[in-house]
C-alpha cells in the first residue's frame, strides 16, 4: 500500500472530476500508474524536481517515459513538479483507483479461509457479496490455516468474521460469563 495522505486524495478527487467530464478514466489510470512508478524509482523525483531540470526537458522526459500522455495529464505532472509534490504519485494513484472503482460500481473484497477455495466457491462468495452490496465484486482470496475453518471477509471498512477460531473465542467468552 502506498503512503496515503490528504494531499494525494485532493489531487485524485480533482483528476476523477476531469476524467468523468472527458470520459478519460482509463487514460488517467495509466498516466497515474506511470507517475506512481516514477515516484518509486530511487532518485527519480529528486532529479525531475531538481534545479537543473527545465520545463521543456521535464516534459520531454515524461513523454519519453510515457509516450501516450495527454497534454492535460502532462499538466498535472508539471503542477506536481512545480509544487515539489511528484512523490505523491503513489498516493494519488491509489486514491484514484478507489474513486474509479466507486465510479464503476466495483467493490474489492478479501476473503481469508483455512483452506484454499476452488473457483466455484470463490464465485459463490463473490456473487453473494454482489447481491448484498449491489456492486460488482473483485475478490482476493488468501489462505490462513490459523482460522481452523470458516472465513473472514473484508469489504471496504466492513469485516465479517465467520471463522471457526472466532466462534470458539465467543463460546469461551460465553462459558466464562456463565460461570461467573
C-alpha positions as CSV (number, residue, x, y, z in Angstrom):
1,X,0.0,0.0,0.0
2,X,1.3,3.4,-0.9
3,X,1.8,6.2,1.7
4,X,-1.6,7.9,1.7
5,X,-2.3,11.5,2.6
6,X,-4.8,14.2,2.3
7,X,-3.0,16.0,-0.5
8,X,-2.9,12.8,-2.6
9,X,-6.7,12.4,-2.1
10,X,-7.3,16.1,-3.1
11,X,-5.4,15.6,-6.4
12,X,-7.2,12.3,-7.0
13,X,-10.6,13.9,-6.5
14,X,-9.7,16.7,-9.0
15,X,-8.4,14.1,-11.5
16,X,-11.6,11.9,-11.2
17,X,-13.7,15.0,-12.0
18,X,-11.7,15.8,-15.1
19,X,-11.8,12.1,-16.2
20,X,-15.6,12.0,-15.6
21,X,-16.1,15.2,-17.6
22,X,-13.9,13.9,-20.5
23,X,-14.6,10.2,-20.3
24,X,-10.9,9.5,-20.0
25,X,-10.8,7.2,-16.9
26,X,-8.5,4.6,-18.5
27,X,-6.1,7.2,-19.8
28,X,-5.8,8.8,-16.4
29,X,-5.4,5.5,-14.7
30,X,-2.5,4.6,-17.0
31,X,-0.8,8.0,-16.5
32,X,-1.2,7.9,-12.7
33,X,0.3,4.4,-12.7
34,X,3.3,5.8,-14.6
35,X,3.5,8.7,-12.1
36,X,3.4,6.2,-9.2
37,X,6.2,4.1,-10.9
38,X,8.4,7.2,-11.4
39,X,7.9,8.2,-7.8
40,X,9.0,4.7,-6.7
41,X,12.3,4.9,-8.5
42,X,15.1,5.9,-6.1
43,X,16.4,9.4,-7.1
44,X,13.9,10.0,-9.9
45,X,11.8,12.5,-8.0
46,X,14.9,14.4,-6.9
47,X,16.2,14.5,-10.5
48,X,12.9,15.6,-12.0
49,X,12.3,18.3,-9.4
50,X,16.0,19.4,-9.4
51,X,17.2,22.9,-10.2
52,X,18.8,21.9,-13.5
53,X,15.5,20.5,-14.9
54,X,13.8,22.9,-17.2
55,X,10.1,22.6,-18.0
56,X,10.9,21.6,-21.6
57,X,13.3,18.9,-20.5
58,X,10.9,17.7,-17.9
59,X,8.1,17.4,-20.5
60,X,10.4,15.6,-23.0
61,X,11.5,13.2,-20.3
62,X,7.9,12.4,-19.3
63,X,6.9,11.9,-22.9
64,X,9.8,9.6,-23.4
65,X,8.7,7.5,-20.4
66,X,5.0,7.7,-21.2
67,X,4.5,8.4,-25.0
68,X,0.7,8.3,-24.7
69,X,0.4,11.0,-22.1
70,X,-2.2,13.7,-23.0
71,X,-1.5,17.4,-22.5
72,X,-3.9,17.6,-19.6
73,X,-2.2,14.7,-17.9
74,X,1.2,16.2,-18.5
75,X,0.0,19.4,-16.9
76,X,-0.8,17.5,-13.7
77,X,2.8,16.2,-13.8
78,X,4.1,19.7,-14.3
79,X,2.0,21.1,-11.5
80,X,3.2,18.4,-9.1
81,X,6.8,19.2,-10.2
82,X,6.4,22.9,-9.6
83,X,5.0,22.3,-6.2
84,X,7.7,19.6,-5.4
85,X,5.0,17.0,-5.0
86,X,5.9,14.3,-7.5
87,X,6.5,12.0,-4.6
88,X,2.7,12.0,-4.1
89,X,2.4,9.8,-7.2
90,X,1.6,6.5,-5.3
91,X,-0.9,8.2,-3.1
92,X,-2.7,9.9,-5.9
93,X,-2.8,6.7,-8.0
94,X,-4.1,4.6,-5.1
95,X,-6.9,7.1,-4.2
96,X,-7.8,7.5,-7.9
97,X,-8.1,3.7,-8.2
98,X,-10.5,3.7,-5.3
99,X,-12.5,6.5,-6.8
100,X,-12.5,4.8,-10.2
101,X,-13.8,1.6,-8.6
102,X,-16.6,3.5,-6.9
103,X,-17.4,5.2,-10.2
104,X,-17.7,1.9,-11.9
105,X,-19.7,0.2,-9.1
106,X,-16.8,-2.1,-8.1
107,X,-16.0,-3.2,-4.6
108,X,-12.9,-5.0,-3.7
109,X,-13.2,-7.7,-1.1
110,X,-10.7,-10.1,0.5
111,X,-11.6,-13.5,2.0
112,X,-9.3,-15.5,4.3
113,X,-10.0,-19.1,4.7
114,X,-8.3,-22.0,6.4
115,X,-8.1,-23.9,3.1
116,X,-7.8,-22.8,-0.5
117,X,-11.1,-22.0,-2.3
118,X,-11.9,-23.5,-5.6
119,X,-13.2,-21.3,-8.4
120,X,-16.8,-22.3,-7.7
121,X,-16.5,-21.3,-4.0
122,X,-14.8,-18.0,-4.9
123,X,-17.6,-17.3,-7.5
124,X,-20.3,-18.1,-4.9
125,X,-18.8,-15.8,-2.3
126,X,-18.4,-13.0,-4.9
127,X,-22.0,-13.5,-6.1
128,X,-23.3,-13.4,-2.5
129,X,-21.4,-10.2,-1.7
130,X,-22.5,-8.7,-5.0
131,X,-26.1,-9.4,-4.1
132,X,-25.6,-7.8,-0.6
133,X,-23.8,-4.7,-1.8
134,X,-25.3,-4.2,-5.2
135,X,-21.8,-3.9,-6.7
136,X,-19.5,-5.9,-8.8
137,X,-17.1,-7.7,-6.5
138,X,-13.4,-8.2,-7.2
139,X,-12.4,-11.0,-4.8
140,X,-9.0,-11.7,-3.5
141,X,-8.6,-15.0,-1.6
142,X,-5.9,-15.8,1.0
143,X,-5.3,-19.0,3.0
144,X,-4.8,-18.6,6.7
145,X,-4.6,-22.0,8.5
146,X,-4.9,-20.3,11.9
147,X,-8.6,-19.8,11.2
148,X,-9.2,-23.5,11.7
149,X,-12.3,-23.2,9.5
150,X,-14.9,-20.8,8.2
151,X,-13.9,-17.4,6.6
152,X,-13.1,-13.8,7.3
153,X,-14.4,-11.4,4.6
154,X,-13.4,-7.8,4.4
155,X,-15.1,-5.4,2.0
156,X,-14.1,-1.8,2.4
157,X,-14.3,-1.0,6.1
158,X,-16.7,-3.9,6.9
159,X,-15.3,-7.0,8.4
160,X,-17.4,-10.2,8.6
161,X,-15.7,-12.8,10.8
162,X,-17.3,-16.2,10.3
163,X,-14.1,-18.1,11.3
164,X,-14.2,-21.2,13.5
165,X,-11.5,-19.5,15.6
166,X,-13.8,-16.5,16.3
167,X,-16.7,-18.8,17.1
168,X,-14.6,-20.7,19.6
169,X,-13.5,-17.4,21.2
170,X,-17.1,-16.3,21.5
171,X,-18.0,-19.7,23.0
172,X,-15.2,-19.4,25.6
173,X,-16.4,-15.9,26.5
174,X,-20.0,-17.1,26.9
175,X,-18.8,-20.0,29.1
176,X,-16.6,-17.7,31.2
177,X,-19.5,-15.3,31.7
178,X,-21.9,-18.1,32.6
179,X,-19.5,-19.5,35.2
180,X,-19.1,-16.1,36.9
